[in-house]
Every structure is written in C-alpha cells, then in structure tokens.
Amino acid sequence: MYIDYFGLHNRPFELTPDPDTLFLTETHKEGLAYLTYGIQSQKGFVLLTGEVGTGKTTLLYTLTRNIRNETLGLFIANPMMTPSEFRIYIARKLKLPNHLNKAEFLVLFERFLKQLLRVGKRFVLIVDEAQKITAELAEEIRLLSNIETAKGKLLTIVLVGQPELLELLSREEMRALYQRIALRYHIRPLSVDECFAYISHRMRVAGTPIEGIFPQETCTLIRRYTHGYPRRINILCDHALITTFSKDEKRVTQQTVEECAAELGYVSGIVEAGEERHQRSRRRFPRGPKAWAAAGSALMCLAILVWFVFLARNGFVAQALEALQTSYR
C-alpha cells in the first residue's frame, strides 16, 4: 500500500524472523557471542531468555546461519510433545529408522553423533519456547546430554524461552537439568538511542531514499509506547506508515504515533511485567562469593539464636548469670 509512496523495495517492518533485517544492539551482540561460544566450546547446555518480541527467534536464525559450516542444527519451534514424540521427531528429522524403542534410538543417535564428529561437525539442538516443556520432556532432553566422549560433549542443547523459563527451572524436579546449564544470557529491550537506530536500519534495508521519515522525537515516543521490544516497534511503525500514507504526509508525526498506539492498545510509561518476572527469577538464583557469604552469615546468626533460645528455655542462661554474679562478690 505505502511501498511505492515512500519509495521502498519492500515493507520494512515485517514480523518474520529474517536475519537480513537483524539489527544487532549491544545486548543482541552479547547474546549471539554467548550462544556461539557455548556451541564452539561444547558447553552442553546454553540458556537464552527474553520477553516476548525481543528478537530471540531472529537471533537464533542468525546464529544457525553463522555456524552452519561447522555444525548440524535441529530447530524445535514447538516443544509441546511427549518424550516418545520427541524421539520420533528427532529420528525423522535425522532420517533414522522409524518405530524405534528408547534403547534403539539412543544407540543409533549416539552412532550418528560420532559419525558427524568424524567429518568435523558438531550437533546443536535448539529448543525454542522452552518455557512450555514438561518435566518428563526436560528429563529426556537432559539424558541426551549424557552422550559424550572422553574429550567433550557430542551435542550442545540451546534452551530459549521467556522469563517464565527461569521459574520453571527453579522447580525441584528440574534441578538436575538446571545444574547443567553452563552459560545463560537475558536479552534486554532496546534503549531510546537503539530504538532510533533500529528504525533507521529497517528503513535503509527496505531501500528508502527518503531521509527523516521517522524523526528522532517520533522514535523517542515510539520507544515509550513499545518499551523497546522490537516486535511492538515493528507493529507500531507499520501502522504509523499506513496512517501517514493515508494522510498524504511524508513524515511520521508524534500525533500519528499517538493515534496508532491508541488503536493498538499500547500504553506509555508502564514497566513490562515480563522484565519484573525476570528480575524476580534472578533474585531467586543468587550467585557469586558475596551471595554465598551473606547466606552463610544468615545461617550462623540463625543457629546462634536457636541455641540461645534453647539455653534460655532450659534455665542454663539464668544459672550461668547467677554463677557469674557470685564469683564477683
């Protein structure tokens, strides 16, 4: 509709995870580096989290494209399946014989991984939307990570999901899998400057010859309504371009953004609940020497308090004080 009007080659704000349109912010660069390092170093389990629409899936497509010469990747977009369905899915994707029982599957799968290693490649299993997996499937995935040689793991498993994934992994039945996660990273929303750079990048990729369709102040307002989530930015910018075209204008104004945000139900100035969930999950998993020292001090204070209460209830404290006073008389 507006492509010819703005002199574009295609629509700049499509929602499909196209690596060609990927704009690497600092957080995306770090996330990509973490994933790449985890795979190349054969870390076993790598965890990537981020709120809905932060660009996780696009980042994964970019990752698989970057490492396709050295790895063979299997991407699971919907992990809502039983352990047997999971084995069947992998077997068919890898062209292993059908109708295998669990023991036969593991034997053939390990043989496949070793053959892959002989030709200089590693296997990567990427599980998207991992917050949806059941405890039974999580255990099945964990057991696959046991396949290894004396020199390292034969496969790397990348778990990708929303902040709820951390809450899922905190459960008692998930502790065996959680303890095996070697690397983790959380994708943050775009800042105001990153939002402006992101919109400019998408417009350039779409081939616009027109400068200033999205002024800086308009992009700042877009960031306020979208909270820096790329998917929301795409939706709001697409609506804004359509509205600007219908008004026969050449620039997206703040008024147009306000109108489109109201139509989409976007509210300005509210902290995303997903980020709050992520922060709570991080607080639930304290790490580092300071955290352990604080925990140790708290336990010591509690033990002293319990011992003092025990002595007081049995009269030992009163007897000790009376003896002490007698000795000073």
N, C-alpha and C positions, 0 to 999 in steps of 0.2 A: 504493500500500500504506500509506504513512505520511502521506499528504497530509491526510486528514481528522483523523488522530490529533493532528497538530501544528497544525491549523487553517490549512493552506496553501491557496493557489489552484492552485498547480502545483508541480512538482518544482524546487527552487531550484538544483540543481547539474547541469543538463543539459549535455552536451558540445557541442551545436550552437553555432555562432558567432553568437549572437543579439546584435545591437548594443544591444537594450534592457536586456540584463543586463551590459553592459560597465561595469567599474569602472576608472576612469582613475587609475592611480597616477602618480607624477611621471614615471617612465620612459615610461609609455604616453602621457601628455600631451605629452612632448617628442617622442616618435616620431610622433604624429599631427601635431604642429606642423611637424616636418621634412618629412613627406610632403606636407602641404598647401602649404607654402611652395615646395617643389620643383615642384609641379604649377602653381601660380599664377604662378610666376616662369619657367616654361618652361625648366627646367634640363636637359632632355634625359633623363639617366639619374639615378635615385634608387635607393639600395640600403638595404634593411631586413633585418637579420639578428636571429636569436634562436633559442635552443634549442627543442626540441620542447615544445609545451604552454605557451609563454609568452604566448600570446594574439595572435600575428601575424595570423592569418586574421580573427579578430573585429575587430581594429583596422582591417583593410582594408575590411571590410563597413561599418564606421562611417565610414571615410574616403569611400567611394563614396556613402554616403547624404548626407554633409555637402556634397559638391561636385557633386551630380547636376544642379543647376540651371545650372551653368556649364561642365560637361564631359560628354562621352560616354565612358563607360568600357567596356573589354573585359577581362574577367577570365579568365585561363587558369589553371585549377587543376592541370592535369597537362601539363607541358611536354615529356613524353617522346614526341616526334614528330620526323619528318624535316623539312627545310626546305620541301619541297613540301607535306607535310601541314599544316605551319604556315600556309602561304599559303592553302591550301584552307579551313582553319578560319576564318581572318580573313575571307576572301571570303564564306563562307556566313553568318557572324555579321553582317556588314555588308550582306548582300543584294547583293553584287556578282555579276556574271555568273560562272557556273561554267566549269571547264575552261580557265582562263587560263594562258598561259605566264608566265614570270617577268617579262618586259618588259611585257606587257599588264597584269599585276597591279599593278606599280609605277606605271604611268601612271594607272590607274583609282583606285588607293589615294590617290595624291597629289591627284587631282582631288576625291576625296571629302573629304580633309582641308581643302582650300581652300574647298570649299562649306560645310563645318562652321564654318570660321573666319568666313565672311561673315555667319553668323547669330549670331556672338558666342560660339561654344563651342570648346573645345579637346578633343583626343582623348587619352585616357590608356590605355595598355596595361599591365595588371598581370599579371606572371608570378609565380605562387606556386610553391613548391617548386623554385625556380630552381637549386638545387644539382644537379638532375637533368639540366640541359640539356647537350647535346653541343657540341663546339667548332663544328661546322657550323651548328647552330641559333643559337648565340651570334653567329656572324658574320652570319647572316641578320637577326637582331634588330638588330645594330649598324648594318647598312646601312639599315634603316628609319629610324634616327635621322638619316640624312643629308637626309631630306626637310625642307626649311625654306624660309623666306622671308628677305628682307634684314633683317627685324625680329626674327626668332626662329624657334625650332623649331615645327613643326606638330604634334608629338606629344611626350608625356612617357612614358617607359618606367620602370616601377617593378619592380625585381627584389627578390623576397622569398624568403628561404631560411634554412636552418640554418647554423651556423658553418662547415660544410664549404664553403659557397659562397665564402667568402674564400679558402680553399685552392684551389678551382677557378679563381678569377680570377687567382691568382698564377702560373698556368702561362704559359709563353712564348706559346702560341697564343692566349691570352686577353688579351694586353696591350693590344691596340687597343680592346677593349671596356672594360677596367678603367680606362684613362686617360680615358675619357669620363664616368665616374661623378662627378657634381658634388656630390652630397650622400649621406651614409651615416649610419646610426644602428643601434645594437645594443640590443635590449630586454633589460633585466636582470630577474632573478627578484624576487619580492615580498619585502620585509623582514618582520620579525615583526609590526610595527605595521600594515603594509599588508595582511598576511595576515588579521589580525583584522578590519580594516575591510572587506576583500573579502568575507569570510564573512558579516559583518553586512549588507552591501549586498545580497548574493544572497538572504538570508533576508527582507529587507524587500521586495525586488522580488516575491518569491513570496507576500507578504501575510501573514507570520506575525504573530499578535497576542501571541505569547509572547516575553518578553524572557529572555535568558540561556540559550538552548538550547545555545549554544556559548560557555562561559566563556572568559575571557582565557587562563587556564593551559592549557586544552584547545587553543585556537588556536595557542599557542606550540608545543605538542607536534606539532600538525599541520604547522606550518611546518618543524619539524625533520625530519619524515619525508618531506615533499614537496619540500623545498629551495626552496620559494617559487614553484613552477611551477603556474599556475592550473589546468591540466588535471589534474594529480595531486591538487591540492586538491579539485577537483570530485569526482573518483572516490572519494577517501578520505572526504570529508564525506557523500557519498551512502551509502556503505557504513555509515558511523557512524550515520546517521539510521535506516537499516533495522535495525541491531543494537539501537539504543536503543529503537526501537518494539517489537522482539521481546522485550526485557527489561521492557517496560511501565514505562519510565522517561521522565522529562521533560527530562533534561539529558544531553548527550553528555559522558561522563566520560573521563578520561585512560586508564583501563583499557580502555574500549571502543575508543579510538583505537589503543591498543597492539595489541589483538586484531585489529582490521581491517587495520592496517598489516602485521601478520604474515601475514594471509591474502593480502594483495596483493603481498607480497614486497618492501615498502618498507623500506629500511634507513636508520637515523638516523645523521647525522653524517658523511656521505660527500659530498665535493665533486663536483659534476656534471662528467662528462667533457666535455660539450659546452662548458661555460664555459672549461675548460682549453684546448680546441681554439681557442676564440675568442681567448683571450689569446695563444696561440702565433701565431695568424694576425695579430693586431695587432702583435706584435713583429716579424713578418716584413715589415710595411709601415710603417717609422718615418716620421714626418712632422714638419715644423717646423724652425726655424733650428737648434736645439740638435742635432737628429739629423744635419742636413747638416754642421754644424761638426765633430761627432765623427767622421763618416765622412771628412771632408777631412783631419783631423789624423792619422787612422789611415793613410790613403793616403800622406801625406807622410812619416810615420815609416817606412813600408814601403819607400818609394823611397830614403830615406837609407840604410837598412840594406842594400838591394840594391847601391847604389853603393859603399858601404864594402866589402862582400864582394868586389865586382869589383876594386876597387883593391888589396885585400889579396892576392887570388889572382894579380895581375899584378906584385906587388912594389913598387907605387908608394908604398904606405904606408911600407914599410921604408926606401926611398930618401929619402922626404921627412923621416923622422925622423933619418936619418943626416946629411942636409944641414943640418938644424936644429941638431944637436949640434955639427957642425963650425963653424957660424957663431958659436957661443957660446964656442968655445975661445980 
